């Protein structure tokens, strides 16, 4: 399955080079953790680290890698994310601003204190959205199955015990959880920068070899490893770009892409995803959300009764009504004489159970006519914190 990542024979580091395996073996776990704490002890909020991901020229590399990570995270509002090795907390902060519930984990108590202070000074509205947890190197302070996603942004290659860490990821992740990594590549430990860091500070700068990681991940409960062949493609001429429309004419352009970009992948970084079970396709995501609505109305003196029938014509399951992300509620919408729409007029949490593709649910609503007098009344479904169904391809149905 991963023949492109065949395990290479273990060789000794050339004379004069620090061997990362020897470095790991020479120190205890507490010693490695103390090095992480020492890195942050003399840091202040004025440090450039707190401007990440826009920290000078480093942003040119970091931001595209962040984009790759986010694109494979399967993000939705309210998703529970563990940011492993959060450091200054910039990624935790960004994910919380996007609507995630975040557990920020780091072995450095100083890093966590600074990260929390920095976030609350900039975004006080995030108070309580990020839980900061000091890591003892072996156990995550999270109960089994309580996390939807784990993110490792340049952190996994610093750990001395990847097997233990992967087991913890597997334990805290929900059954359909995934861990998303953006890490350096197979020869990271031999780079000049890594050698300097290991020689000067004693920190671990390990190689990320997917053929080694995959067996450990399988034992930790993961069922699939997928790799993003990330690279910045060269700019194409207009003719080369147009040639991609045709299989016959695309050959030259694809050869160029391989020669200029993808042939160097073995020496590049590693963006990859470890998955447990395939996540359910449901209304936390807008893709595949569709419905066909019909309605009958009955006047009962000052009241209007509405029998609404909703058929799931999409490809994804609707979650039951509620307040959480992806809960499917019925919404009544009004439209004034001037064409102004009020999408916040009324919500009904009237769908008690999941509605699978092809299934039908019936809802009966009652409303006083005086509440919308002089305005047209429409009905639609809304996946909370995701999208109105009408915005996803079908107009609301007029009921009065």
C-alpha positions as CSV (number, residue, x, y, z in Angstrom):
1,X,0.0,0.0,0.0
2,X,2.8,2.4,0.9
3,X,5.6,1.0,-1.4
4,X,6.7,4.6,-2.2
5,X,7.6,4.9,1.5
6,X,9.5,1.6,1.8
7,X,11.5,1.4,4.9
8,X,15.2,2.2,4.3
9,X,18.0,0.2,5.9
10,X,19.0,1.7,9.2
11,X,22.5,3.2,8.9
12,X,24.7,5.1,11.4
13,X,24.9,8.8,11.0
14,X,28.1,9.9,9.2
15,X,31.0,10.9,11.5
16,X,30.4,14.3,12.9
17,X,26.7,14.3,12.6
18,X,24.4,14.0,15.6
19,X,22.4,10.7,15.4
20,X,18.9,11.6,16.6
21,X,18.3,8.0,17.7
22,X,21.3,8.2,20.0
23,X,20.1,11.6,21.3
24,X,16.7,10.2,22.2
25,X,18.3,7.2,23.9
26,X,20.8,9.3,25.9
27,X,18.1,11.2,27.9
28,X,15.1,10.4,30.0
29,X,11.6,11.5,29.1
30,X,11.6,14.1,31.9
31,X,14.9,15.5,30.6
32,X,13.3,16.0,27.1
33,X,10.3,17.7,28.7
34,X,12.6,20.1,30.6
35,X,14.2,21.2,27.4
36,X,10.7,22.1,26.0
37,X,10.1,24.2,29.1
38,X,13.5,25.9,28.9
39,X,12.8,27.0,25.4
40,X,9.9,29.2,26.5
41,X,11.1,30.4,29.9
42,X,12.8,33.6,28.6
43,X,10.1,34.3,26.1
44,X,7.6,37.2,26.4
45,X,4.4,38.3,24.5
46,X,6.6,40.7,22.5
47,X,8.3,37.7,20.8
48,X,7.8,37.2,17.1
49,X,6.5,33.7,17.9
50,X,3.2,35.3,18.9
51,X,2.7,36.7,15.3
52,X,2.5,33.2,13.8
53,X,1.5,32.2,11.2
54,X,2.5,35.6,9.9
55,X,6.0,35.7,11.4
56,X,8.1,37.4,8.8
57,X,9.3,35.4,5.8
58,X,8.4,32.1,7.5
59,X,4.8,32.8,6.6
60,X,5.6,32.1,3.0
61,X,6.1,28.4,3.9
62,X,3.9,28.1,7.0
63,X,0.6,29.5,5.6
64,X,0.4,27.1,2.6
65,X,1.1,24.2,4.9
66,X,-1.6,25.4,7.2
67,X,-4.0,25.5,4.2
68,X,-3.2,21.9,3.4
69,X,-3.9,20.9,7.0
70,X,-7.2,22.7,7.2
71,X,-8.4,21.3,3.9
72,X,-8.1,17.8,5.2
73,X,-9.4,18.5,8.7
74,X,-13.1,18.2,7.8
75,X,-13.8,21.2,9.9
76,X,-17.3,22.1,11.2
77,X,-18.4,24.6,13.8
78,X,-18.2,23.0,17.3
79,X,-15.7,20.4,16.3
80,X,-13.6,19.3,19.2
81,X,-9.9,19.6,18.4
82,X,-6.7,18.7,20.3
83,X,-3.8,20.9,19.3
84,X,-0.8,18.7,20.2
85,X,2.4,20.7,21.0
86,X,0.6,24.0,20.8
87,X,3.5,26.1,21.8
88,X,2.5,29.8,21.7
89,X,-1.1,28.7,20.9
90,X,-1.4,30.5,17.6
91,X,-3.1,27.5,15.9
92,X,-5.4,26.8,18.9
93,X,-6.4,30.5,18.8
94,X,-7.1,30.4,15.0
95,X,-9.2,27.2,15.3
96,X,-11.2,28.7,18.2
97,X,-11.9,31.8,16.2
98,X,-13.3,29.5,13.4
99,X,-15.7,28.0,15.9
100,X,-13.9,24.9,17.3
101,X,-13.7,23.8,20.9
102,X,-10.0,23.4,21.5
103,X,-7.8,21.5,23.9
104,X,-4.3,23.1,23.7
105,X,-1.6,20.6,24.9
106,X,2.1,21.3,25.5
107,X,4.8,20.0,27.9
108,X,5.8,23.6,28.8
109,X,3.7,25.3,31.5
110,X,5.3,28.6,30.5
111,X,4.2,28.2,26.9
112,X,0.6,27.5,28.0
113,X,0.6,30.5,30.3
114,X,1.8,32.8,27.6
115,X,-0.5,31.3,25.0
116,X,-3.6,31.9,27.2
117,X,-2.5,35.4,28.1
118,X,-1.9,36.3,24.5
119,X,-5.2,35.0,23.3
120,X,-7.3,36.6,26.0
121,X,-5.5,40.0,25.5
122,X,-6.4,39.9,21.7
123,X,-9.7,37.9,21.7
124,X,-11.3,38.1,25.2
125,X,-14.4,36.5,23.6
126,X,-12.5,33.2,23.4
127,X,-12.4,32.8,27.1
128,X,-13.5,29.2,27.9
129,X,-13.2,28.1,24.2
130,X,-9.7,26.8,24.7
131,X,-8.6,24.5,27.5
132,X,-4.9,24.6,28.2
133,X,-3.4,21.3,29.4
134,X,0.2,20.6,30.5
135,X,1.4,17.3,29.0
136,X,3.5,14.8,31.0
137,X,4.9,13.2,27.9
138,X,2.8,10.1,28.1
139,X,-0.9,10.8,29.1
140,X,-3.3,13.3,27.6
141,X,-5.7,14.8,30.1
142,X,-8.7,13.9,28.0
143,X,-11.2,11.1,28.5
144,X,-11.6,8.3,25.9
145,X,-13.3,9.3,22.6
146,X,-13.9,12.9,23.5
147,X,-11.9,14.5,20.6
148,X,-13.0,14.7,17.0
149,X,-9.7,15.9,15.5
150,X,-6.0,16.0,16.5
151,X,-3.7,18.5,14.8
152,X,0.1,18.2,14.9
153,X,1.8,21.3,13.3
154,X,5.5,20.7,13.4
155,X,5.3,19.0,16.8
156,X,5.3,15.2,16.3
157,X,8.9,15.1,15.1
158,X,10.0,16.5,18.6
159,X,8.6,13.5,20.6
160,X,10.9,10.7,21.9
161,X,8.1,8.2,22.1
162,X,5.9,8.3,19.0
163,X,4.3,4.9,19.7
164,X,3.0,6.2,23.0
165,X,1.7,9.4,21.5
166,X,-0.1,7.6,18.7
167,X,-1.8,5.3,21.2
168,X,-3.0,8.4,23.1
169,X,-4.3,9.9,19.9
170,X,-6.2,6.7,19.2
171,X,-7.6,6.6,22.7
172,X,-8.9,10.2,22.9
173,X,-10.3,10.3,19.3
174,X,-13.9,9.5,18.6
175,X,-14.7,6.5,16.4
176,X,-14.8,8.6,13.3
177,X,-11.9,10.9,14.4
178,X,-8.8,11.7,12.5
179,X,-5.3,13.1,13.3
180,X,-3.8,15.6,10.8
181,X,-0.1,16.2,10.6
182,X,2.2,18.7,9.0
183,X,5.7,17.7,9.7
184,X,9.2,17.6,8.1
185,X,10.4,14.7,6.0
186,X,12.6,11.6,6.1
187,X,16.0,13.3,6.3
188,X,15.0,16.1,8.6
189,X,17.5,15.2,11.3
190,X,20.5,15.6,8.9
191,X,19.7,19.1,7.8
192,X,22.1,21.9,9.0
193,X,19.4,23.6,11.0
194,X,18.4,20.3,12.8
195,X,22.0,19.4,13.5
196,X,22.5,22.9,15.0
197,X,19.4,22.6,17.2
198,X,20.4,19.1,18.5
199,X,24.0,20.0,19.1
200,X,23.4,23.3,20.7
201,X,20.1,22.7,22.7
202,X,19.7,19.0,22.8
203,X,16.2,19.1,21.3
204,X,14.9,16.2,19.3
205,X,14.7,16.8,15.5
206,X,13.5,13.4,14.3
207,X,12.9,12.1,10.8
208,X,9.3,11.5,9.8
209,X,9.3,8.1,8.0
210,X,5.7,7.1,7.1
211,X,6.7,3.5,6.7
212,X,7.7,3.5,10.4
213,X,4.7,5.5,11.6
214,X,2.0,3.4,9.9
215,X,2.5,0.1,11.9
216,X,2.5,2.1,15.1
217,X,-0.7,3.9,14.0
218,X,-2.4,0.6,13.1
219,X,-1.7,-0.7,16.6
220,X,-3.1,2.5,18.0
221,X,-6.5,1.8,16.3
222,X,-6.1,3.8,13.1
223,X,-7.4,2.1,9.9
224,X,-6.0,4.3,7.2
225,X,-3.1,6.6,6.4
226,X,-3.4,9.1,3.6
227,X,-0.7,11.4,2.3
228,X,-1.1,14.9,0.7
229,X,1.5,15.1,-2.0
230,X,1.9,18.8,-1.1
231,X,4.0,20.9,-3.4
232,X,3.8,24.4,-4.8
233,X,3.3,23.8,-8.5
234,X,5.1,26.0,-11.0
235,X,3.1,28.7,-12.9
236,X,1.9,27.3,-16.2
237,X,1.6,29.2,-19.5
238,X,-2.0,29.7,-20.7
239,X,-1.4,27.1,-23.4
240,X,-0.1,24.6,-20.8
241,X,-3.1,25.2,-18.6
242,X,-5.5,24.8,-21.5
243,X,-3.8,21.6,-22.5
244,X,-4.9,20.0,-19.2
245,X,-8.4,19.8,-20.6
246,X,-7.3,17.1,-22.9
247,X,-5.8,13.8,-21.8
248,X,-3.7,13.6,-25.0
249,X,-2.4,17.2,-24.8
250,X,-1.9,17.1,-21.0
251,X,1.0,14.7,-21.1
252,X,3.7,17.3,-21.7
253,X,2.4,19.5,-18.9
254,X,2.1,16.6,-16.5
255,X,5.7,15.6,-17.3
256,X,6.7,19.2,-16.5
257,X,4.9,19.1,-13.2
258,X,6.6,15.8,-12.3
259,X,10.1,17.0,-13.3
260,X,9.8,20.4,-11.6
261,X,7.8,19.5,-8.5
262,X,6.7,16.0,-7.7
263,X,10.0,14.2,-8.4
264,X,11.4,16.1,-5.3
265,X,8.6,14.9,-2.9
266,X,10.7,12.2,-1.2
267,X,13.0,14.9,0.2
268,X,10.2,17.2,1.2
269,X,7.9,17.5,4.2
270,X,5.1,15.2,5.1
271,X,1.4,16.3,5.3
272,X,-0.6,13.2,6.2
273,X,-3.8,12.1,7.9
274,X,-4.4,9.1,10.2
275,X,-8.1,8.0,10.2
276,X,-10.1,5.7,12.4
277,X,-13.5,4.9,10.9
278,X,-14.7,6.9,7.9
279,X,-16.6,9.9,9.3
280,X,-20.4,9.9,8.9
281,X,-21.8,12.1,6.1
282,X,-24.2,14.3,8.0
283,X,-25.6,17.8,8.2
284,X,-22.6,19.2,10.0
285,X,-21.3,19.7,6.4
286,X,-23.1,21.5,3.6
287,X,-22.2,19.0,0.9
288,X,-25.1,16.8,0.0
289,X,-27.7,18.8,1.9
290,X,-31.0,18.9,0.0
291,X,-34.7,18.7,0.7
292,X,-38.1,18.8,-1.0
293,X,-40.7,20.6,1.0
294,X,-44.5,20.5,0.7
295,X,-47.0,22.3,3.0
296,X,-50.7,22.4,3.8
297,X,-52.1,25.3,5.8
298,X,-55.3,25.5,7.8
299,X,-56.9,28.6,9.4
300,X,-58.2,28.1,12.9
301,X,-59.5,31.5,13.9
302,X,-56.5,33.7,14.9
303,X,-54.1,30.7,14.4
304,X,-52.4,29.3,11.3
305,X,-51.6,25.6,11.3
306,X,-49.0,24.3,8.9
307,X,-48.4,20.6,8.0
308,X,-44.9,20.5,6.6
309,X,-43.6,17.4,4.8
310,X,-39.8,17.3,4.3
311,X,-38.2,14.7,2.1
312,X,-34.4,14.2,2.3
313,X,-33.4,14.4,-1.4
314,X,-29.7,14.8,-0.7
315,X,-26.9,12.4,0.0
316,X,-26.2,13.1,3.6
317,X,-28.1,12.3,6.9
318,X,-29.9,15.1,8.8
319,X,-29.0,15.3,12.5
320,X,-32.0,15.7,14.9
321,X,-33.1,19.2,15.8
322,X,-31.3,21.1,18.5
323,X,-28.8,23.8,19.1
324,X,-25.5,22.1,18.2
325,X,-23.7,22.4,14.9
326,X,-25.5,20.5,12.1
327,X,-28.8,20.1,14.0
328,X,-31.6,20.4,11.4
329,X,-34.4,22.8,12.5
330,X,-37.5,24.1,10.8
331,X,-37.4,27.8,10.2
332,X,-40.2,30.2,9.4
333,X,-39.1,33.2,7.4
334,X,-41.0,36.4,6.6
335,X,-40.8,38.7,3.6
336,X,-42.0,42.3,3.8
337,X,-43.8,44.4,1.1
338,X,-40.4,46.0,0.3
339,X,-38.7,42.6,-0.2
340,X,-36.9,42.5,3.1
341,X,-36.3,39.0,4.5
342,X,-36.3,38.0,8.1
343,X,-34.5,34.7,8.5
344,X,-34.5,34.9,12.2
345,X,-38.3,35.1,12.6
346,X,-38.9,31.7,14.1
347,X,-37.1,28.3,14.7
348,X,-38.8,25.0,15.6
349,X,-36.8,22.1,16.9
350,X,-39.3,19.6,15.6
351,X,-37.3,16.8,14.0
352,X,-36.7,14.2,16.8
353,X,-34.5,11.7,15.0
354,X,-32.0,11.3,12.2
355,X,-33.5,11.6,8.7
356,X,-31.5,9.5,6.2
357,X,-31.4,10.1,2.4
358,X,-34.8,9.2,0.9
359,X,-36.7,9.4,4.2
360,X,-39.5,11.7,5.0
361,X,-40.3,13.6,8.2
362,X,-43.6,15.5,8.9
363,X,-43.8,18.5,11.2
364,X,-47.0,20.4,12.4
365,X,-46.5,24.0,13.3
366,X,-48.9,26.5,14.8
367,X,-48.5,30.3,14.8
368,X,-50.6,33.3,15.5
369,X,-51.5,35.2,12.3
370,X,-50.9,38.5,14.1
371,X,-47.2,37.7,14.5
372,X,-46.5,38.1,10.7
373,X,-49.4,40.3,9.7
374,X,-48.7,42.2,6.5
375,X,-45.8,39.9,5.6
376,X,-45.5,36.7,3.5
377,X,-44.6,33.6,5.4
378,X,-42.1,31.0,4.1
379,X,-40.7,27.7,5.5
380,X,-37.2,26.2,5.1
381,X,-34.8,23.9,6.9
382,X,-31.6,25.1,8.5
383,X,-28.6,23.1,9.5
384,X,-27.5,25.2,12.5
385,X,-24.2,26.9,12.2
386,X,-23.8,25.4,8.7
387,X,-26.3,26.7,6.1
388,X,-30.0,27.2,5.2
389,X,-31.1,24.5,2.8
390,X,-32.5,27.3,0.5
391,X,-29.0,28.7,0.3
392,X,-27.8,25.3,-0.9
393,X,-29.8,25.1,-4.0
394,X,-33.6,25.2,-3.3
395,X,-35.7,28.2,-2.5
396,X,-37.9,28.3,0.7
397,X,-41.5,27.3,0.2
398,X,-44.2,29.9,0.6
399,X,-46.8,28.8,3.1
400,X,-49.0,31.9,3.5
